[in-house]
Amino acid sequence: MSWREMASPIGPLVLLATDQGLCHIDFGGYASREEPLRKWAAARGIALAPAWQEDPEHPVIREAAAQLERYFAGELTAFNVQLDMRGTPFQLRVWEALLDVPYGEVCSYKHIAEAIGQPKAVRAVGGANNRNPLPLIVPCHRVIGASGDMVGYGGGLNIKTYLLQHERTDKKG
């Protein structure tokens, strides 16, 4: 397991990667997020110490950081970085469906439930969305309530609002 902390317009982000790909992005600095990140990794069977190391030159982390920087600069609308998504089969289907939500657009939890062929699983889709380990890359910020209201986001509604505004502004310009 390798990690890197990077600065962004929404605050520090911690990127985690295995040899298989980027597996987690967390909001906040590494010092404050280390324990929850280690618990997250352990729960998914990802090897920890002594292999847990800061490695900003890890090829996947380096590429993910470069793409995130281009995203925040308004130069990138779709990510293309190797992923190592870890979740239940249902969660993986939800996260794959999130990848199909276009840049600068939003959809509802119901839309995602329908997209995975389980139209009555709206609450379960919300739960999977909440557990998305790769926010920004897997764009769970693009999911809003059926009424059009902003609803929860792991980084906070202020970050969700920023991301949606960033994408809408960039899309228009």
C-alpha positions as CSV (number, residue, x, y, z in Angstrom):
1,M,0.0,0.0,0.0
2,S,1.3,3.4,-1.0
3,W,0.0,6.8,-0.2
4,R,0.4,10.5,-1.0
5,E,-1.1,13.6,0.3
6,M,-1.9,16.3,-2.2
7,A,-3.2,19.9,-2.0
8,S,-6.4,20.7,-3.9
9,P,-8.9,23.6,-4.0
10,I,-11.1,21.6,-1.6
11,G,-8.4,21.0,0.9
12,P,-5.8,18.2,1.3
13,L,-6.6,14.8,-0.3
14,V,-4.9,11.5,0.6
15,L,-4.5,9.1,-2.3
16,L,-4.0,5.4,-1.6
17,A,-2.9,2.8,-4.2
18,T,-2.1,-0.9,-4.3
19,D,-0.1,-2.5,-7.1
20,Q,-3.5,-3.1,-8.8
21,G,-4.5,0.6,-8.9
22,L,-5.9,3.6,-7.0
23,C,-8.1,2.2,-4.2
24,H,-9.0,5.2,-2.0
25,I,-9.2,9.0,-1.9
26,D,-9.9,10.6,1.4
27,F,-10.6,14.2,2.3
28,G,-8.2,15.7,4.8
29,G,-4.5,15.4,5.6
30,Y,-2.8,12.1,6.2
31,A,-1.9,12.9,9.9
32,S,-5.6,13.3,10.8
33,R,-6.8,10.4,8.5
34,E,-4.2,7.7,9.1
35,E,-6.1,5.7,11.6
36,P,-9.4,5.6,9.6
37,L,-7.5,4.8,6.5
38,R,-5.7,1.9,8.1
39,K,-9.0,0.5,9.4
40,W,-10.5,0.9,5.9
41,A,-7.6,-1.0,4.3
42,A,-7.6,-3.7,7.0
43,A,-11.4,-4.3,6.5
44,R,-10.7,-4.9,2.8
45,G,-7.7,-7.2,3.3
46,I,-5.2,-4.7,2.0
47,A,-1.7,-5.4,3.5
48,L,-0.5,-2.8,6.0
49,A,2.8,-2.3,7.7
50,P,5.6,-2.7,6.8
51,A,4.4,-2.2,3.2
52,W,2.4,1.0,4.1
53,Q,4.5,3.8,2.9
54,E,4.4,7.4,1.5
55,D,5.3,7.1,-2.1
56,P,4.4,10.1,-4.2
57,E,6.3,8.5,-7.1
58,H,4.1,5.4,-7.2
59,P,3.0,5.3,-10.9
60,V,-0.7,5.1,-10.1
61,I,-0.6,7.7,-7.5
62,R,1.5,10.0,-9.6
63,E,-1.0,9.6,-12.5
64,A,-4.0,10.1,-10.3
65,A,-2.6,13.2,-8.8
66,A,-1.8,14.6,-12.2
67,Q,-5.3,13.9,-13.4
68,L,-6.8,15.5,-10.3
69,E,-4.7,18.6,-10.8
70,R,-6.0,18.8,-14.4
71,Y,-9.6,18.3,-13.3
72,F,-9.3,21.1,-10.8
73,A,-7.7,23.3,-13.5
74,G,-10.7,22.7,-15.7
75,E,-8.6,20.7,-18.2
76,L,-10.0,17.2,-17.6
77,T,-13.5,16.0,-17.7
78,A,-13.0,12.2,-17.5
79,F,-10.5,10.3,-15.4
80,N,-8.5,7.4,-16.9
81,V,-6.5,6.0,-14.0
82,Q,-6.1,2.3,-13.1
83,L,-8.5,1.5,-10.2
84,D,-8.6,-1.1,-7.6
85,M,-12.2,-0.8,-6.3
86,R,-13.0,-3.0,-3.3
87,G,-16.6,-3.5,-2.3
88,T,-19.5,-5.8,-2.5
89,P,-20.9,-6.9,-5.9
90,F,-23.8,-4.5,-5.4
91,Q,-21.5,-1.6,-4.5
92,L,-19.3,-2.3,-7.5
93,R,-22.3,-2.1,-9.8
94,V,-23.4,1.2,-8.3
95,W,-19.9,2.6,-8.6
96,E,-19.6,1.5,-12.2
97,A,-22.9,3.2,-12.9
98,L,-21.6,6.4,-11.3
99,L,-18.8,6.4,-13.9
100,D,-21.4,6.8,-16.6
101,V,-22.8,10.1,-15.1
102,P,-21.5,12.8,-17.5
103,Y,-19.2,15.6,-16.3
104,G,-21.2,18.7,-15.4
105,E,-24.5,16.8,-15.0
106,V,-26.4,15.3,-12.1
107,C,-28.8,12.4,-11.6
108,S,-30.8,10.9,-8.8
109,Y,-30.3,7.8,-6.7
110,K,-33.4,6.4,-8.5
111,H,-31.7,6.9,-11.8
112,I,-28.6,4.9,-10.6
113,A,-30.9,2.2,-9.2
114,E,-32.7,1.9,-12.5
115,A,-29.3,1.9,-14.4
116,I,-28.2,-1.2,-12.4
117,G,-31.5,-2.9,-13.0
118,Q,-32.8,-2.6,-9.4
119,P,-35.3,0.3,-9.5
120,K,-36.5,-0.3,-6.0
121,A,-33.0,-0.3,-4.4
122,V,-32.9,3.5,-4.1
123,R,-31.8,3.5,-0.4
124,A,-29.2,0.7,-1.0
125,V,-27.8,2.8,-3.9
126,G,-27.6,5.7,-1.4
127,G,-25.7,3.5,1.0
128,A,-23.3,2.4,-1.7
129,N,-22.8,5.9,-2.9
130,N,-21.9,6.9,0.7
131,R,-19.3,4.2,0.8
132,N,-17.6,5.1,-2.5
133,P,-13.9,4.9,-1.8
134,L,-12.9,7.0,-4.8
135,P,-14.8,10.3,-4.6
136,L,-14.0,12.6,-7.5
137,I,-12.8,9.8,-9.7
138,V,-16.1,7.9,-9.2
139,P,-18.3,10.9,-9.3
140,C,-20.7,10.3,-6.4
141,H,-20.9,14.1,-6.1
142,R,-23.1,14.2,-9.2
143,V,-25.9,12.3,-7.4
144,I,-28.6,14.5,-5.9
145,G,-32.0,13.8,-4.3
146,A,-35.0,13.1,-6.5
147,S,-36.5,16.5,-5.6
148,G,-33.3,18.2,-6.9
149,D,-32.0,18.8,-3.3
150,M,-28.4,18.5,-2.4
151,V,-28.0,15.4,-0.2
152,G,-25.1,14.0,1.8
153,Y,-21.5,13.9,0.6
154,G,-18.5,12.3,2.4
155,G,-16.5,15.5,2.1
156,G,-19.4,17.7,3.2
157,L,-22.1,19.5,1.2
158,N,-19.8,22.6,0.8
159,I,-17.4,20.4,-1.2
160,K,-20.2,18.8,-3.2
161,T,-21.5,22.2,-4.1
162,Y,-18.0,23.4,-5.1
163,L,-17.5,20.4,-7.3
164,L,-20.8,20.7,-9.1
165,Q,-20.3,24.4,-9.6
166,H,-16.8,23.8,-10.9
167,E,-18.1,21.3,-13.4
168,R,-21.0,23.5,-14.5
169,T,-18.8,26.6,-14.9
170,D,-16.2,24.7,-16.8
171,K,-18.7,23.0,-19.0
172,K,-20.2,26.4,-20.0
173,G,-16.8,28.0,-20.7
